[in-house]
Amino acid sequence: MPIPHLSTALRGPILDLENRIINAMPTIEHWLRTKWREHTVPFYCSVDLRNSGFKLAPVDTNLFPGGFNNLNPEFIPLCVQAMMSAIEKICPDAHSILLIPENHTRNTFYLQNIATLQSIMQHAGLNVRIGTLLPEVTIATQIDLPDGQTITLEPIIRKNNQLGVSNFEPCAVLLNNDLSTGVPEILQNLNQIVIPPLHAGWATRRKSNHFAAYDRVAQEFADLIGIDPWLINPRFTSCGEINFREKQGEDCVASAIDRILSIIKRKYQQYDVKEDPFVIVKADSGTYGMGIMTVKDGSDIYKLNRKQRNKMAVVKEGLLVSNVLVQEGVYTFESINEAVAEPVIYMIDRFVVGGFYRVHTGRGIDENLNAPGMYFVPLAFETTCLVPKSAAQPNSIPNRFYAYGVVARLALLAAALELEQDHSEMSAALPAQTQK
Amino acid sequence: MPIPHLSTALRGPILDLENRIINAMPTIEHWLRTKWREHTVPFYCSVDLRNSGFKLAPVDTNLFPGGFNNLNPEFIPLCVQAMMSAIEKICPDAHSILLIPENHTRNTFYLQNIATLQSIMQHAGLNVRIGTLLPEVTIATQIDLPDGQTITLEPIIRKNNQLGVSNFEPCAVLLNNDLSTGVPEILQNLNQIVIPPLHAGWATRRKSNHFAAYDRVAQEFADLIGIDPWLINPRFTSCGEINFREKQGEDCVASAIDRILSIIKRKYQQYDVKEDPFVIVKADSGTYGMGIMTVKDGSDIYKLNRKQRNKMAVVKEGLLVSNVLVQEGVYTFESINEAVAEPVIYMIDRFVVGGFYRVHTGRGIDENLNAPGMYFVPLAFETTCLVPKSAAQPNSIPNRFYAYGVVARLALLAAALELEQDHSEMSAALPAQTQK
């Protein structure tokens, strides 16, 4: 398969920010090592970044990454090696895991993601079988995929508060299902390791908690390498009690938009940025790029037409949006074949294992690209985030990708803090569960 | 740079042995994981393998690998990722390391190895400086290398029983010097982590101890996957009190040769192998492929001429050979452009990170290839040992390389056992050292 050329990515001179990150490499890697001794790293994670030339920031952190099939095949050995580290922590004494995917049977892109993930885990020495939550799958069902891979979906069996499939008793359950519709009964009160933990699912998770944790991480990192934390951190706030269809809670959103816009304006003046500030309004829980809009003035929120209101009102699986995140928009100045692009970075355990560009020909540089019509371009191997060339070319592409890998890992660390906090809150709120 | 094609490597049908290894992958990876919980994995290691078509075995295990420059550049991210794991164990709280190379200043191939190793460690987030044992280097000396890299050799400073260089106090010392001439005084009685440990150097290390440990590993592995251990293990014995120049100890060597030959003959009959058995006689300590010969009859040892005796009598830096290893020879049936080739597999921590072929146009399939005139062909990335294709092509090249990675890791495990044993023997024999 042809390796995509990097002439398509951002070509400008390396940012001062990127230079600072590259020059502080030993300090950064050491700091991250100490963090991973203090905090439990998520099993896997993908982070959407935006690089505006003056700013490089995460805008979304996915704890159930669904695009392993979009990684460059040349990255797969890195995935396998990182997976070996990840599974040592989870199943040191066993070698079987049950993978629970989203309830898709026809989305072959997603199923290729599951096949790739299964393959990575198998190559790390695990027996992996796929248990589906779909009630209509009552016997093992093989699905052939367009890329030549095959997966077998099997009905989940629950016995003694442990999940398995026929003749298979795994030591752990790996979720690639983001639990948008809540935690199904079959997953509740298990005496079995479940990763990511159930409270990482969208049934409970809030983006505002993630970005609050990211605020703390970004501040500490900015102090570490001596930069303005704004350069890596989009400002945000959140509003509750929203009902877009009924026009409830609009005032909170409108004033939040204006507050964030005025902060951005001051920062743009400080850094002599000529672009128009914008904010992104999106559901505080949920994924798949639904319920997202770009706004440049608080009053715009009162002028939404019925279709726009309906689009904002529901996310995946028809769930109503009641809380929204109002987040500073970050321009993406990257393009591939003249289409707007943003990098998505993949991590397993504490390692950056690859990434790809999300590309959209029909969207602008100030819009969400996670929308129908998007496509993916794998990052070529020479651009793996692990190997910047500090000596040779200060503005070479590998340098840029090292910076991307660092900012993605800051979001990973924020996710670790977020899950710790959620966990302690949930432990306090819920009755104690039976432990084995 | 062009990626070498694998059409040059062994092309025959996949061996029954290789098939068994690939099919047992989850069992093997799980077994290795349990081993690394019980034993301390060496920091880094390279293993020379020979693949005769009917047998796949390690013939040399190097604890101070000197060919990182020969790895395919596409493997480097794997090295960086593995290095991140390795250094977490050694310097969790620090980020500076002193690298001590061999005493070469003109061997640019070797210096490129040091530059590559330094680069890998820097990319894993370490500050690395190079301290040389050469007394003539009294100030920091920069050397430009043919591949565009640059290294700086600096005089070592010892203070408070810790080594460093000017304005640099590392938490640990990494040896890429095999201590063939003994342990220099400056390295003795340090209050500092030294890796590999001093007793891994050729001043004390014996190949016969390594292969005795490998015997135990190979037996357990063979039981695990149900194979004859001979298929992965060359038989050996050793002789002491040898002086080739003075014709001392020849009887021991001659009878050892005949004993090993007769064992091989029976095995060749059992497996219907038509080749002539041969043995390799080599120094029990030492490296650089010196003091090595191929023998097909015990009586040959009495017929050596003066030149041959002299070649066997000394190894690197003129050290006299007093102990020899008599080891079953393993044919290599791999060739690249009609030149005889053998794979060399590189590991950092417990991870296979790459490898290359050692190729020699002037040597036969039953001869040592580690000799002047050899050259190196990096393994292409699609052949990384981590990703066998169990489904698609049972005799594909990636499968063969997975088997290579497994057998190399068996030798790595043997090295771990060997160093544990040496360590306890040395602790018993030596006066207790001051510990910080």
Chai-1 contact restraints between the chains, C-beta under 6 A:
chainA,res_idxA,chainB,res_idxB,connection_type,confidence,min_distance_angstrom,max_distance_angstrom,comment,restraint_id
A,M25,B,G125,contact,1.0,0.0,6.0,A-B,restraint_1
A,P26,B,H95,contact,1.0,0.0,6.0,A-B,restraint_2
A,P26,B,G125,contact,1.0,0.0,6.0,A-B,restraint_3
A,P26,B,N127,contact,1.0,0.0,6.0,A-B,restraint_4
A,E29,B,G125,contact,1.0,0.0,6.0,A-B,restraint_5
A,H30,B,H95,contact,1.0,0.0,6.0,A-B,restraint_6
A,H30,B,G125,contact,1.0,0.0,6.0,A-B,restraint_7
A,R33,B,E88,contact,1.0,0.0,6.0,A-B,restraint_8
A,E74,B,F381,contact,1.0,0.0,6.0,A-B,restraint_9
A,I76,B,V387,contact,1.0,0.0,6.0,A-B,restraint_10
A,P77,B,L78,contact,1.0,0.0,6.0,A-B,restraint_11
A,P77,B,T384,contact,1.0,0.0,6.0,A-B,restraint_12
A,P77,B,L386,contact,1.0,0.0,6.0,A-B,restraint_13
A,P77,B,V387,contact,1.0,0.0,6.0,A-B,restraint_14
A,L78,B,P77,contact,1.0,0.0,6.0,A-B,restraint_15
A,V80,B,L386,contact,1.0,0.0,6.0,A-B,restraint_16
A,Q81,B,Q81,contact,1.0,0.0,6.0,A-B,restraint_17
A,Q81,B,F351,contact,1.0,0.0,6.0,A-B,restraint_18
A,H95,B,P26,contact,1.0,0.0,6.0,A-B,restraint_19
A,H95,B,H30,contact,1.0,0.0,6.0,A-B,restraint_20
A,H123,B,V387,contact,1.0,0.0,6.0,A-B,restraint_21
A,G125,B,P26,contact,1.0,0.0,6.0,A-B,restraint_22
A,G125,B,E29,contact,1.0,0.0,6.0,A-B,restraint_23
A,G125,B,H30,contact,1.0,0.0,6.0,A-B,restraint_24
A,N127,B,P26,contact,1.0,0.0,6.0,A-B,restraint_25
A,F351,B,Q81,contact,1.0,0.0,6.0,A-B,restraint_26
A,F381,B,E74,contact,1.0,0.0,6.0,A-B,restraint_27
A,T384,B,P77,contact,1.0,0.0,6.0,A-B,restraint_28
A,L386,B,P77,contact,1.0,0.0,6.0,A-B,restraint_29
A,L386,B,V80,contact,1.0,0.0,6.0,A-B,restraint_30
A,V387,B,I76,contact,1.0,0.0,6.0,A-B,restraint_31
A,V387,B,P77,contact,1.0,0.0,6.0,A-B,restraint_32
A,V387,B,H123,contact,1.0,0.0,6.0,A-B,restraint_33
